[in-house]
């Protein structure tokens, strides 16, 4: 999972439901970095008043749906200060930066 990928919310949690986002909804990752093990995810609101709704969703509560087509070079270009150390994608259960460094030690345990 990375910037602009389509993702599905796997769980209902109060912090998501408070933003009117529920399990099964599909959105897209709208920021190139991961903060506090969360992606900022936007969702179509299907409401004339708002174009979208968004929420910080924990990595473990997301499932990859479709590749958004961003390359590592494009992601780096959109990172604050273009710093490749910022955590920015999830591959094979690891949160990785663009240097290939892993944030978590145990795959799919994003808090390890």
N, C-alpha and C positions, 0 to 999 in steps of 0.2 A: 504494500500500500504506500502510495506517495501522492504528492501534490496533483490535484485534478482527477485522481482515480475516483470511480463510483464505488460507494460502499453501502452496506446495509447494517442497520442497528440491530443487534442481537438480543438486547435485554431492555426491559422497562426499568427505569430508575427514576426516583423523584426528581433529581436534577435535570433529567432529560424531559420527563413528563411536564415539569414546570414550564418548559419552553415549547410545549405542545408537540413533542417529538416522541414517538413510540416505537417499540420493537417492530421490525419488518419494513420500516421506512427506508427508502434509498435516497442518498444524497451524494454530494461530491466534496472531497477534501479541498478546502478553500485557502489554506495557508501552506507555505512550503516547509514550515518547521513543526516539530512536535514539542509541546510544552506540558510539563507535568504528566507525561505519558498519555497526552490527549492530542487529537487532531481537531481543528476547527472545521466543522462539517456544515455545509449549507444544504437546505432542502427546498424544493418547490413548495410554495405555500398554497397554490391554487386558490388564492384569495385576491380580489381586485384591489384591496387596500395595501397589501404587501407583496413584493415580488418573490421574497424568499424568507425563510426562517433559518436561524443558525444556532449552533450549540457546540460547546467543547465536549467531545465524546472520547471516552477512554479507548485506547487501542484494543484492549481485550474485549470490548463490547462492539467491535466492528468486524465485518466480514467483507473481503474484497469481492467486488462484482464485475468491474470492467476497467481496463487500463485507460487512463486519461491521456496517455501519449507523451508525457513529459520525460525528457532526457535528464540525466544527472547534470549536464551543463546548464540546461534551462532552470532546473531547481536551484543550482548554485547561484545563478544570476538573480533569482528572486529572494534569496536568503538575506536577512539583515546583514549588512556589511560584507556580504558575499563570503561568509566564513564557512568553510566546508566542515567545521567541527560541530555545527548546529545539528541536532538530531533531526532527521528529515524523512526517513522512510522505514518501512517494516518489510523485512524479507526473511522467509523461512523461520519465523518466530522471533526474530531479533530486531530491535530498534537500532538502526545504523545511521551513522553520519556519512558524508560523502567521501571520507577517508577510509571507510570500511570498518571503523571502530564500532564495537558493540556496546550498547548501554546496559543491556541485561545479560546476565551470565547463563541463565537457563532458558532455552527456547520456549516461547509462549508464556513464560512467567515474567511479565513485563516489569514486575517490581523486584526482581532478583538482582 
